[in-house]
């Protein structure tokens, strides 16, 4: 069980100081990945966040920048554009594919209460692994810190990629961002800048929380992680979970390409809508008249009569006749096709029902490799964190298992394939046993039942509907009788 007590020799518990620690420092790899995390964060939040970023995703056209009222023109230009909301639904959809069935957790009895309350914000263990999966799909990274409640019962705290700011390569230290709004006694909210430092000191895992309201200072008493019996927990009670492994170094962001394609489609739609706006209405042109002439027509539309007294003056209408709008529209459609390939509709194809299960497996083999990796690291990361909890509770960590299925594609064969197999069996091209095994592989027969058992059941069953009334009918063979003349 973990206990909270001051740590001597660190300045913690008695001094409001960081002992020279730079809690704003970030790991070099974090600096590389942070802009990508920002892109994904905006894409997940959707159109409002994209519009707030303004020229980050939608640069002002050069000609517009020269207008006297460029800010007003840009605001209208931006407002006409639509950002395709495809990133967040894709994350939810892929997470649903991975977790299409509940996880059957195996835990020692002492950790079973975590099935109902597993995290510091009261998530169940099932909800916790779903959040872990969504974080990895969104950012390629997440983390789990093992915490404890006042009763000493382990709880998990799940951190996003942006919250994991700094770390030691040997996994002896990690700095986590816990900044955010905090409710005051009068029910108002105040933004707080906070850090959680978890480190190994003299073989002890220690967690210290800092606040930067009036300079960095320690808040709360540090937590010293220990096993039951006061034996120290010498490993960092934090688990790094990436797309491919459980190491501190970040992995690629799985859906970053999709987010960038969505931003590209947004820019293309802005130009397309601008083209339509500028060309939607014809432009009326009058030549041969002084603009100051009071006879120059000032209005158009039904009921309006133009009187042009100058004999050399002419009036005409300019209308859009070019193909640029169609080209822009095609470009948007091409971008959406690329987005589909990047994962927007990974398993939703128009002809999916016409494909065999094996064909779908082949078609999506490369794409599902990422999903398999995410599923496995989600489960492995949570399992590692739960094993730390088991150690803290004096239980056997080997009793913890988080099994997860990686069969994401429906390979069930259709009626057409079933008929083809049956025809091959009836025609003597396949044996009955082989036909049955093909049905098993296609999800149309009990996978746990052998052909011998199935055949026995067939022999014992009642006659089929087509045999009713003919069960005991045998071919009638005329008996040979003596012929008489």
C-alpha positions in Angstrom: 0.0 0.0 0.0 1.3 3.5 -0.8 1.7 6.0 1.9 2.2 9.8 1.7 4.9 11.3 3.8 7.5 14.1 3.5 10.8 13.2 1.8 13.9 14.3 3.6 16.7 15.8 1.7 14.6 17.0 -1.3 13.2 20.3 0.1 9.8 18.7 -0.1 7.3 19.1 2.7 9.2 21.9 4.4 10.3 24.3 1.6 8.4 26.0 -1.2 11.2 25.5 -3.8 11.9 23.4 -6.8 15.6 22.9 -5.8 16.7 24.3 -9.1 14.4 22.1 -11.2 13.1 23.6 -14.4 9.5 22.4 -14.4 8.8 24.2 -17.7 11.6 22.2 -19.5 10.5 19.8 -22.2 12.2 16.8 -23.7 13.7 17.3 -27.2 11.3 14.7 -28.7 8.4 16.5 -27.1 9.4 19.7 -28.9 9.4 17.8 -32.2 6.0 16.2 -31.7 4.1 19.1 -30.0 3.1 20.9 -33.2 1.7 17.6 -34.5 -0.2 17.1 -31.3 -1.6 20.7 -31.7 -2.7 19.8 -35.3 -4.6 16.7 -34.0 -6.1 18.6 -31.1 -7.6 21.2 -33.5 -8.8 18.6 -35.9 -10.5 16.6 -33.2 -12.2 19.8 -31.8 -13.4 20.5 -35.3 -14.5 23.6 -37.2 -14.6 26.0 -34.3 -10.9 25.3 -33.4 -9.9 25.5 -37.0 -11.6 28.8 -37.5 -10.0 30.2 -34.3 -6.6 29.3 -35.7 -7.4 31.5 -38.7 -4.4 31.7 -41.1 -2.7 28.7 -39.5 -5.0 26.5 -41.7 -6.5 29.1 -44.1 -4.0 31.7 -45.4 -5.5 34.9 -46.7 -5.3 35.1 -50.5 -2.7 37.5 -51.8 -5.3 39.7 -53.6 -7.5 39.9 -50.6 -4.5 41.2 -48.5 -4.4 44.3 -50.7 -8.0 45.2 -50.1 -8.7 48.2 -47.7 -11.1 46.0 -45.7 -9.1 42.8 -45.9 -10.0 41.7 -42.4 -13.8 41.9 -43.2 -13.2 40.2 -46.5 -11.2 37.4 -44.9 -13.8 36.8 -42.2 -16.4 36.3 -44.9 -14.1 34.1 -46.9 -13.4 32.0 -43.9 -17.1 31.8 -42.9 -18.2 30.5 -46.3 -15.8 27.5 -46.0 -16.7 24.3 -44.3 -14.2 22.1 -42.4 -15.0 18.4 -43.0 -15.7 16.8 -39.6 -14.0 13.5 -40.3 -11.2 13.1 -37.8 -13.1 12.8 -34.6 -15.7 10.4 -36.0 -12.9 8.3 -37.4 -11.2 8.0 -34.0 -14.5 7.0 -32.4 -15.2 4.5 -35.2 -11.8 2.9 -35.0 -11.9 2.7 -31.2 -15.3 1.0 -31.6 -13.8 -1.5 -34.0 -11.0 -2.4 -31.6 -13.4 -2.6 -28.6 -16.3 -4.3 -30.3 -16.4 -6.7 -27.4 -15.9 -6.0 -23.7 -12.5 -7.0 -22.4 -12.5 -9.9 -20.0 -10.0 -8.7 -17.4 -8.2 -11.2 -15.2 -7.3 -9.6 -11.8 -6.2 -10.8 -8.4 -9.1 -10.4 -5.9 -7.5 -7.4 -4.2 -7.8 -5.4 -7.5 -11.3 -6.5 -8.4 -12.8 -3.2 -7.0 -11.0 -1.4 -9.9 -13.4 -3.0 -12.3 -15.9 -0.5 -11.1 -13.7 2.5 -10.2 -10.3 2.3 -11.9 -9.2 5.9 -12.4 -8.9 9.1 -10.4 -12.0 10.5 -12.3 -14.1 7.4 -11.5 -13.9 5.5 -14.9 -14.5 1.8 -14.9 -11.7 -0.4 -16.1 -13.5 -1.0 -19.4 -13.9 2.8 -20.0 -10.3 3.3 -19.0 -8.9 1.1 -21.8 -11.3 2.7 -24.3 -9.9 6.1 -23.3 -6.3 4.8 -23.6 -7.1 3.5 -27.1 -8.7 6.9 -28.2 -5.6 8.8 -26.9 -3.3 6.6 -29.0 -5.4 6.8 -32.1 -5.6 10.6 -31.6 -2.0 11.4 -30.7 0.0 8.2 -31.0 0.8 8.4 -27.3 -0.7 8.3 -23.8 0.5 7.5 -20.3 -0.8 6.0 -17.1 0.4 7.1 -13.6 -0.4 4.9 -10.7 -1.9 6.9 -7.9 -3.7 6.0 -4.6 -6.8 7.3 -2.9 -6.8 8.3 0.8 -7.5 4.7 1.8 -4.4 3.5 0.0 -6.2 1.8 -2.8 -4.5 2.1 -6.2 -6.1 4.2 -8.9 -4.9 5.1 -12.4 -4.5 8.6 -13.8 -4.5 8.7 -17.7 -2.5 11.5 -19.3 -2.6 12.7 -22.9 0.5 13.0 -25.1 0.7 16.8 -24.5 0.7 16.3 -20.8 3.9 14.1 -20.9 6.3 17.0 -21.1 9.7 15.6 -19.9 11.2 12.3 -19.0 14.5 10.4 -18.4 15.4 7.9 -21.1 16.1 5.3 -18.4 12.5 5.7 -17.0 13.6 7.1 -13.6 11.7 10.4 -14.0 8.7 11.9 -15.7 7.2 15.4 -15.6 3.4 15.6 -16.2 1.4 18.7 -16.9 -1.7 18.9 -14.7 -2.7 22.5 -15.5 -6.3 23.4 -15.9 -9.2 25.3 -14.4 -9.9 24.8 -10.7 -13.2 25.6 -8.9 -12.9 28.1 -6.0 -15.0 28.2 -2.8 -17.2 30.8 -4.4 -17.8 28.5 -7.3 -15.8 30.5 -9.7 -13.0 28.9 -11.8 -9.4 29.9 -11.9 -6.7 28.5 -14.3 -3.9 26.8 -12.5 -0.4 25.8 -13.8 0.7 22.6 -12.2 3.2 19.9 -12.7 3.5 16.4 -11.3 7.1 15.1 -10.9 7.5 11.3 -10.4 11.0 10.1 -9.9 13.1 7.4 -8.4 15.3 8.6 -5.4 17.5 6.2 -3.5 15.4 3.3 -4.8 12.1 4.9 -3.8 9.4 6.0 -6.3 8.2 9.5 -5.2 5.5 11.8 -6.7 5.6 15.5 -5.9 3.0 18.0 -7.1 3.9 21.7 -7.8 1.8 24.8 -8.4 2.9 28.0 -10.1 0.3 30.5 -8.7 3.0 32.6 -7.0 6.1 31.0 -8.3 6.7 27.2 -8.2 5.8 25.7 -4.8 5.0 22.2 -3.5 1.4 21.5 -2.8 0.2 18.5 -0.8 2.6 16.0 0.7 4.6 13.9 -1.7 3.7 10.3 -2.2 6.2 7.6 -1.5 5.2 4.4 -3.3 5.7 1.2 -1.3 4.6 -2.4 -1.3 2.6 -3.8 1.6 5.1 -4.2 4.4 6.8 -0.9 3.6 9.0 -2.5 1.0 9.9 0.2 -1.6 8.6 0.1 -5.2 11.8 0.7 -7.1 10.3 1.1 -10.6 8.7 4.3 -12.0 4.9 4.1 -11.3 4.2 5.5 -14.8 3.6 3.6 -18.0 4.4 5.2 -21.4 2.1 3.8 -24.2 2.8 4.6 -27.8 1.5 3.3 -31.1 3.9 0.5 -31.3 5.5 0.0 -27.9 5.7 1.0 -24.2 9.0 3.1 -24.4 9.4 6.7 -23.5 10.2 7.8 -27.1 7.0 8.9 -28.9 5.8 7.1 -32.0 4.1 8.4 -35.2 0.7 10.0 -34.9 -1.6 7.5 -36.7 -4.2 9.9 -38.1 -2.0 12.9 -38.7 -2.3 12.4 -42.5 -6.1 12.4 -42.2 -6.1 15.6 -40.2 -3.9 17.3 -42.8 -6.1 16.1 -45.6 -9.1 17.5 -43.8 -7.3 20.9 -43.5 -6.5 20.7 -47.2 -10.2 20.0 -48.1 -11.1 23.0 -45.9 -8.8 25.3 -47.9 -10.0 23.9 -51.2 -13.6 24.5 -50.1 -12.8 28.1 -49.1 -11.5 28.8 -52.7 -14.4 26.9 -54.2 -17.0 28.8 -52.2 -15.2 32.1 -53.0 -15.4 31.3 -56.7 -19.1 30.5 -56.5 -19.7 33.7 -54.5 -17.9 35.9 -57.0 -19.6 34.3 -60.0 -23.0 33.5 -58.7 -24.6 36.7 -59.9 -24.0 38.3 -63.4 -22.2 41.7 -63.5 -23.9 44.5 -65.4 -21.6 46.6 -67.6 -22.4 50.0 -69.1 -19.9 51.7 -71.4 -19.9 55.1 -73.0 -21.4 57.0 -70.1 -19.8 59.3 -67.4 -20.1 57.6 -64.0 -21.3 61.0 -62.7 -24.1 61.2 -65.2 -27.4 61.1 -63.3 -28.9 58.9 -66.1 -26.5 56.1 -65.3 -28.7 53.1 -64.1 -28.3 52.5 -60.3 -30.4 49.4 -59.8 -31.2 46.1 -61.5 -34.1 43.7 -61.4 -37.7 43.3 -62.4 -39.7 46.5 -62.8 -36.5 48.6 -63.3 -36.2 50.5 -66.6 -32.9 51.6 -67.9 -32.9 54.8 -70.0 -29.5 55.5 -71.7 -29.8 58.8 -73.7 -26.3 58.6 -75.2 -26.5 57.0 -78.6 -23.0 55.4 -78.3 -23.5 53.9 -74.9 -24.0 50.2 -74.5 -25.1 47.8 -71.8 -24.1 44.2 -71.3 -23.9 41.4 -68.7 -20.8 39.5 -67.7 -21.5 35.9 -66.6 -19.1 33.2 -65.4 -18.6 30.6 -68.1 -15.2 29.1 -67.1 -14.5 25.5 -65.9 -12.4 26.5 -62.8 -15.3 25.9 -60.4 -15.7 22.3 -61.7 -12.0 21.7 -61.4 -12.0 23.0 -57.8 -14.9 20.7 -57.0 -13.1 17.7 -58.5 -10.0 18.6 -56.4 -12.1 18.5 -53.3 -13.5 15.1 -54.2 -10.0 13.8 -54.9 -8.9 15.0 -51.5 -11.8 13.1 -49.9 -10.8 10.0 -51.7 -7.3 10.3 -50.2 -8.9 10.9 -46.8 -10.8 7.6 -47.1 -7.6 5.8 -47.9 -6.0 7.5 -44.9 -8.6 6.0 -42.5 -11.7 8.2 -42.7 -13.8 5.1 -43.6 -11.4 2.4 -43.1 -13.9 -0.5 -43.1 -16.8 1.1 -44.9 -16.7 0.4 -48.6 -19.6 0.5 -51.0 -18.9 -3.0 -52.4 -17.9 -4.6 -49.1 -20.9 -7.0 -49.2 -19.8 -8.2 -52.6 -16.3 -9.1 -51.4 -15.4 -12.4 -49.8 -14.1 -12.4 -46.2 -10.7 -13.4 -47.5 -10.7 -10.6 -50.0 -11.4 -8.1 -47.3 -8.6 -9.5 -45.2 -6.1 -9.1 -48.0 -7.4 -5.6 -49.0 -7.1 -4.2 -45.5 -4.1 -6.1 -44.2 -1.7 -3.2 -44.2 -4.2 -0.7 -42.8 -5.2 -3.0 -39.9 -1.6 -3.4 -38.9 -1.8 0.0 -37.2 -5.0 -0.9 -35.5 -3.6 -4.2 -34.3 -0.6 -2.3 -32.9 -2.8 0.2 -31.1 -5.0 -2.6 -29.6 -2.0 -4.6 -28.4 -0.2 -1.6 -26.8 -3.4 -0.4 -25.2 -3.8 -3.7 -23.5 -0.1 -4.2 -22.7 0.1 -0.7 -21.2 -2.9 -1.1 -19.0 -1.7 -4.6 -18.0 1.7 -3.1 -17.0 0.0 -0.4 -14.9 -2.3 -2.9 -13.2 0.7 -5.1 -12.4 2.3 -2.2 -10.6 -1.0 -1.9 -8.6 -0.8 -5.6 -7.8 2.7 -5.2 -6.5 1.7 -2.2 -4.3 -1.1 -4.3 -2.9 1.2 -7.3 -2.1 -0.4 -9.5 -4.7 1.0 -11.6 -7.5 1.4 -9.4 -10.7 1.3 -12.5 -12.9 -2.4 -12.8 -12.0 -3.1 -9.7 -14.1 -4.1 -10.2 -17.7 -5.8 -7.9 -20.2 -6.7 -10.1 -23.2 -7.9 -8.3 -26.2 -9.0 -9.5 -29.6 -7.2 -8.3 -32.7 -9.7 -9.8 -35.3 -11.2 -6.6 -36.5 -12.5 -7.7 -39.9 -15.7 -9.6 -40.5 -14.6 -12.6 -42.5 -18.0 -14.3 -42.4 -18.8 -15.9 -45.8 -21.9 -14.9 -47.6 -24.7 -17.0 -49.1 -23.1 -17.1 -52.5 -19.9 -18.6 -51.1 -21.9 -21.1 -49.0 -23.7 -22.2 -52.1 -20.5 -22.6 -54.0 -19.0 -24.7 -51.3 -22.1 -26.9 -51.1 -22.2 -27.3 -54.9 -18.5 -28.5 -54.8 -19.3 -31.0 -52.1 -22.4 -32.3 -53.9 -20.5 -32.4 -57.2 -17.7 -34.5 -55.6 -15.0 -31.8 -56.0 -14.7 -31.5 -52.2 -15.3 -33.9 -49.4 -18.0 -33.2 -46.8 -15.3 -32.8 -44.1 -13.5 -30.2 -46.2 -16.7 -28.3 -46.9 -17.5 -28.3 -43.2 -14.0 -26.9 -42.4 -14.5 -24.2 -45.0 -17.8 -23.3 -43.3 -15.9 -23.1 -40.0 -13.3 -20.8 -41.4 -16.1 -18.6 -42.8 -17.9 -18.3 -39.5 -20.8 -20.4 -40.6 -20.2 -23.5 -38.5 -19.3 -24.1 -34.8 -15.5 -23.5 -34.6 -15.2 -25.8 -31.6 -17.0 -28.8 -33.1 -15.1 -31.4 -35.2 -16.5 -32.8 -38.4 -17.0 -36.2 -36.7 -19.1 -34.6 -33.9 -21.1 -32.5 -36.5 -21.7 -35.6 -38.6 -23.0 -37.5 -35.6 -25.4 -34.7 -34.8 -26.6 -34.7 -38.4 -27.3 -38.5 -38.3 -29.2 -38.1 -35.0 -31.4 -35.2 -36.0 -35.0 -35.2 -37.1 -35.6 -35.4 -40.8 -35.4 -32.1 -42.7 -38.6 -30.5 -44.0 -38.1 -31.9 -47.5 -38.1 -35.5 -46.2 -41.2 -35.3 -44.1 -43.5 -38.1 -45.1 -40.8 -39.9 -46.9 -38.5 -40.9 -44.0 -39.1 -44.7 -44.4 -39.7 -44.7 -48.2 -37.3 -47.0 -50.0 -36.9 -47.6 -53.7 -39.4 -50.3 -54.8 -37.7 -53.0 -56.7 -40.2 -55.3 -58.5 -39.8 -58.9 -57.4 -39.1 -61.5 -60.1 -42.1 -63.6 -60.7 -42.8 -66.6 -62.9 -44.3 -65.5 -66.2 -47.4 -67.3 -67.4 -48.8 -67.2 -70.8 
